[in-house]
Structure formats: structure tokens, C-alpha cells
Amino acid sequence: MTGALAIKREINHYVIRNILANVGLSTYVLIDTLFIAIAAGSLGLTVLNLALPLYNIFNATGLLLGVGGATYFSLHKVKEPARVQTTYSQLMIFAFGLGVVEIGLIWLFLDPLLHLLGADSQTLGLGRTYVGIMAFSAPLYMCNYITINFVRNDGNPSLTMMATLTETVCVVLIDWFFIFKLGLQMEGAALAVIFSPLCSLLVLSRHARFKHRQLTWRWVKPQLATLKAAARLGLAPFMNEMKCNRKVRQN
């Protein structure tokens, strides 16, 4: 019975913190949408909707590598720690490099991309501004999702909850400051998008002082075998994120 209670407490320890973190993230999305509606009206909301598929690609890729990599890490960290010693580092380096490539591609094909997403003559100019700036968040979002999942699976779900809630509070304030105080409107909203994962990553960096941690950082070359193992285990959340985006776009 004691074992069952311990397992129940452990599950609650992870589940409750994960729920609170998701509530914080949803709150930020809601407030950000409200700020954009006030500052830029219907055109601003249209541009935000056009950019949603890009957000989902960043998030889905982060989940693909983060959930999959963290699961792979958890499966082997006890009995075969040497096997997963560099998994986190490999995925982070790969994700950052991939994000930089995505920034280049978005800027290189910005107008064709906006037309593909549904922009017209009314939204094209605003779309260039917003998407051009938010593109720089690509590597940060992916690295943030990877770090959140690894830190959580390394026995520190309280820190991931704190990171997400801190991110929510800080970014709402930054969003308000850029949009209304500085009068930057959509430019301010896009800049706040970059600060969002940065705030979270700064809090997550405290995991380095977690006494029970097994995560370590090493400068290594990403291996195809590691990427494949992470992608295989992370395919379900990746598909779910892309599916959610499709439903939002249809509605």
C-alpha cells in the first residue's frame, strides 16, 4: 500500500505541475491575442492567424525532439547512463542549427511564404513585419521545448512549472510594454515572441544546481542514430501538434 501511495504522489507531483504550466501558457496566448486585437485590430488578428502554422512547426519540432529525446533519456539513464550522456547536447545543437536554417529560409522566401499562408494585399505588409521578426524565435522555441522535457524527466518538474509561469508573467509585461508603452504594435508583439522562450530558458538554466541531476552539457556532433531514436518516440506529440494546427486553421 505504501508503494502505491508513493507512486500516486509521484504522479501527482508531475501531473499537477504540468497542468499549471499549461494553464500559464494558455493565459499568455489569450492575453497576447487580446493585446494584438486592441493595438492592430482585425488586420493584426489576421496576421497572427497567418503565422500560426509557423508557430506550430516550431513547437511540433521541439516536441518531436524534446518528448522523444527525453523519453529515450529516461529509458536508459539508470541502467545505461553512458548511452544517453550526450543525448540532450546533441538534440540542442541540432535544433539550434535547424532553427537558424529556418530563419534563413523564412527571410529568403518571405513573400511567397506569406502568400502560401493566405496573405493578400491588405495583410502582406504587416505580415512581413510580424513574421520576419518572429522567425528569430525558431531556434529558441525548439531548444526551450527540448530543455523543458529533459529537465522534467531529470526529476525536476517544479522547475519546469516555474519556468513556464515565469515566462507567462514576464512576457505579458514585455508584450504590454512593447505594444502600448513604446507604441510598436505588431513589431512589439513579434519581439515579445522572441523573449517568451528566452525567459523560460533562463529559469531552466537553474537546473545546473539541481543536486540530483544527470543532465550534462557537452559540445558534440549530433548523431543520426540519436536523432532517429528521438524522432521515433516523439512522433505522436509531433502529429498531435500539427493536427491541432489544422483544426484551428479550418475553424
C-alpha positions as CSV (number, residue, x, y, z in Angstrom):
1,M,0.0,0.0,0.0
2,T,2.9,2.3,0.8
3,G,4.3,1.7,-2.6
4,A,1.0,2.6,-4.3
5,L,0.7,5.8,-2.3
6,A,4.3,6.7,-3.2
7,I,3.6,6.2,-6.9
8,K,0.4,8.2,-6.6
9,R,2.2,11.1,-5.0
10,E,4.9,10.9,-7.7
11,I,2.3,11.0,-10.5
12,N,0.5,14.0,-8.8
13,H,3.9,15.7,-8.4
14,Y,4.4,15.6,-12.2
15,V,0.8,16.0,-13.4
16,I,-0.3,18.9,-11.3
17,R,2.9,20.9,-12.2
18,N,2.4,20.1,-15.9
19,I,-1.2,21.3,-15.7
20,L,-0.2,24.6,-14.0
21,A,2.5,25.1,-16.6
22,N,0.0,24.6,-19.5
23,V,-2.5,27.0,-17.8
24,G,0.2,29.6,-17.7
25,L,1.0,29.2,-21.4
26,S,-2.7,29.4,-22.4
27,T,-3.1,32.5,-20.3
28,Y,-0.2,34.2,-22.2
29,V,-1.7,33.2,-25.6
30,L,-5.1,34.6,-24.6
31,I,-3.6,37.9,-23.3
32,D,-1.3,38.3,-26.3
33,T,-4.2,37.8,-28.7
34,L,-6.2,40.4,-26.8
35,F,-3.3,42.9,-26.9
36,I,-2.9,42.5,-30.7
37,A,-6.7,42.9,-31.2
38,I,-6.6,46.2,-29.2
39,A,-3.4,47.5,-30.9
40,A,-3.8,46.4,-34.5
41,G,-7.5,45.4,-34.9
42,S,-8.8,42.8,-37.3
43,L,-5.7,43.0,-39.6
44,G,-3.4,42.2,-36.7
45,L,-5.5,39.2,-35.7
46,T,-5.5,38.1,-39.3
47,V,-1.7,38.3,-39.5
48,L,-1.5,36.4,-36.2
49,N,-3.6,33.7,-37.6
50,L,-1.5,33.5,-40.7
51,A,1.6,33.0,-38.6
52,L,0.1,30.2,-36.5
53,P,1.3,27.4,-38.8
54,L,4.9,28.6,-38.3
55,Y,4.4,28.6,-34.5
56,N,3.1,25.1,-34.8
57,I,6.1,23.9,-36.9
58,F,8.5,25.3,-34.3
59,N,6.5,23.8,-31.4
60,A,6.0,20.5,-33.1
61,T,9.7,20.1,-34.0
62,G,10.5,20.9,-30.4
63,L,8.1,18.3,-29.2
64,L,9.4,15.8,-31.7
65,L,12.9,16.1,-30.4
66,G,12.1,17.1,-26.8
67,V,9.5,14.5,-25.8
68,G,11.2,11.8,-27.9
69,G,14.7,12.6,-26.7
70,A,13.6,12.9,-23.0
71,T,11.8,9.6,-23.2
72,Y,14.8,8.0,-24.7
73,F,16.9,9.6,-21.9
74,S,14.6,8.3,-19.2
75,L,14.6,4.7,-20.6
76,H,18.4,4.4,-20.4
77,K,19.6,6.9,-17.8
78,V,19.6,4.4,-14.9
79,K,21.0,1.2,-16.4
80,E,22.9,2.7,-19.4
81,P,23.8,6.3,-18.5
82,A,26.8,6.4,-20.8
83,R,24.4,5.6,-23.7
84,V,22.4,8.9,-23.2
85,Q,25.2,11.0,-21.8
86,T,25.2,13.4,-24.8
87,T,21.6,13.0,-26.0
88,Y,20.5,16.4,-24.7
89,S,23.5,18.2,-26.1
90,Q,23.1,16.5,-29.5
91,L,19.5,17.5,-29.8
92,M,20.0,21.0,-28.6
93,I,22.8,21.6,-31.1
94,F,20.8,20.1,-33.9
95,A,17.7,22.1,-33.0
96,F,19.6,25.4,-32.8
97,G,21.2,24.7,-36.2
98,L,17.9,23.8,-37.7
99,G,16.3,26.9,-36.3
100,V,19.0,29.1,-37.9
101,V,18.4,27.4,-41.2
102,E,14.6,28.1,-40.8
103,I,15.3,31.8,-40.1
104,G,17.3,32.0,-43.4
105,L,14.6,30.2,-45.4
106,I,11.8,32.3,-44.0
107,W,13.6,35.6,-44.8
108,L,14.7,34.3,-48.2
109,F,11.2,33.3,-49.2
110,L,9.2,35.6,-47.0
111,D,6.7,36.9,-49.6
112,P,6.0,33.6,-51.3
113,L,5.6,32.0,-47.8
114,L,3.1,34.7,-46.8
115,H,1.1,34.2,-50.0
116,L,1.1,30.5,-49.3
117,L,-0.3,31.1,-45.8
118,G,-3.1,33.2,-47.2
119,A,-1.8,36.8,-47.1
120,D,-3.3,39.4,-49.5
121,S,-2.5,43.0,-50.4
122,Q,-4.0,44.2,-47.1
123,T,-2.1,41.9,-44.8
124,L,1.2,41.4,-46.8
125,G,3.0,44.5,-45.3
126,L,2.0,43.7,-41.7
127,G,2.8,40.1,-42.3
128,R,6.3,40.9,-43.5
129,T,6.9,42.8,-40.3
130,Y,5.5,40.3,-37.9
131,V,6.7,37.0,-39.5
132,G,10.1,38.5,-40.3
133,I,10.7,39.3,-36.6
134,M,9.1,36.2,-35.0
135,A,11.2,33.9,-37.3
136,F,14.1,34.6,-35.0
137,S,12.3,32.7,-32.2
138,A,12.5,29.4,-34.2
139,P,15.7,28.0,-32.5
140,L,14.7,29.4,-29.1
141,Y,11.3,27.7,-29.2
142,M,12.7,24.3,-30.2
143,C,15.5,24.5,-27.6
144,N,13.0,25.5,-24.9
145,Y,10.7,22.6,-25.6
146,I,13.7,20.2,-25.6
147,T,15.0,21.6,-22.3
148,I,11.6,21.6,-20.6
149,N,11.1,17.9,-21.4
150,F,14.6,16.9,-20.4
151,V,14.6,18.8,-17.1
152,R,11.2,17.4,-16.2
153,N,12.4,13.8,-16.9
154,D,15.5,14.5,-15.0
155,G,13.4,14.7,-11.8
156,N,12.8,18.5,-11.7
157,P,9.1,19.2,-12.7
158,S,8.8,22.0,-10.2
159,L,11.4,24.0,-12.2
160,T,9.7,23.4,-15.5
161,M,6.4,24.7,-13.9
162,M,8.3,27.7,-12.5
163,A,9.9,28.4,-15.9
164,T,6.5,28.4,-17.7
165,L,4.8,30.5,-15.2
166,T,7.7,33.0,-15.0
167,E,7.7,33.1,-18.8
168,T,4.0,33.9,-18.8
169,V,4.2,36.8,-16.3
170,C,7.4,38.3,-17.9
171,V,6.2,38.1,-21.5
172,V,2.8,39.6,-20.7
173,L,4.6,42.5,-19.2
174,I,7.1,42.8,-22.1
175,D,4.2,42.4,-24.5
176,W,2.3,45.3,-22.9
177,F,5.5,47.5,-22.7
178,F,6.4,47.0,-26.4
179,I,2.9,47.2,-27.8
180,F,1.4,50.0,-25.7
181,K,4.1,51.9,-23.9
182,L,6.5,52.1,-26.8
183,G,3.7,52.0,-29.4
184,L,5.3,49.3,-31.5
185,Q,2.1,47.4,-32.1
186,M,2.8,44.3,-34.2
187,E,6.5,44.8,-34.1
188,G,6.3,44.8,-30.3
189,A,4.1,41.6,-30.3
190,A,6.7,39.9,-32.5
191,L,9.6,41.0,-30.3
192,A,7.7,39.6,-27.3
193,V,7.6,36.2,-29.0
194,I,11.4,36.1,-29.0
195,F,11.5,36.9,-25.3
196,S,9.0,34.2,-24.5
197,P,11.3,31.1,-24.8
198,L,14.3,33.2,-23.6
199,C,12.6,33.8,-20.2
200,S,11.9,30.1,-19.9
201,L,15.4,29.0,-20.8
202,L,16.9,31.5,-18.3
203,V,14.8,29.9,-15.5
204,L,15.6,26.4,-16.7
205,S,19.3,27.1,-16.5
206,R,18.9,26.8,-12.7
207,H,18.7,23.0,-13.2
208,A,22.5,23.1,-13.3
209,R,22.4,23.5,-9.5
210,F,19.9,20.6,-9.0
211,K,21.8,18.1,-6.9
212,H,20.1,15.0,-8.3
213,R,20.6,16.0,-12.0
214,Q,22.0,13.6,-14.6
215,L,21.9,16.1,-17.5
216,T,25.2,17.4,-18.6
217,W,26.3,19.6,-21.4
218,R,29.0,18.6,-24.0
219,W,30.0,20.1,-27.3
220,V,29.3,17.1,-29.6
221,K,28.3,16.5,-33.1
222,P,24.7,15.3,-33.5
223,Q,24.5,11.7,-34.5
224,L,21.8,10.4,-36.9
225,A,21.1,7.4,-34.6
226,T,20.2,9.8,-31.7
227,L,18.0,11.9,-33.9
228,K,16.2,8.9,-35.3
229,A,15.6,7.4,-31.8
230,A,14.2,10.8,-30.5
231,A,12.0,11.3,-33.6
232,R,10.6,7.8,-33.4
233,L,9.5,8.3,-29.8
234,G,8.4,11.9,-30.3
235,L,6.3,11.3,-33.4
236,A,2.9,11.1,-31.6
237,P,3.1,14.6,-30.0
238,F,4.5,16.0,-33.2
239,M,1.5,14.7,-35.2
240,N,-0.9,15.9,-32.5
241,E,0.5,19.4,-32.6
242,M,0.2,19.5,-36.4
243,K,-3.3,18.1,-36.2
244,C,-4.3,20.8,-33.7
245,N,-3.0,23.5,-36.1
246,R,-5.0,22.0,-38.9
247,K,-8.2,22.2,-36.8
248,V,-7.5,25.8,-35.8
249,R,-6.9,26.8,-39.4
250,Q,-10.1,25.1,-40.5
251,N,-12.2,26.8,-37.9
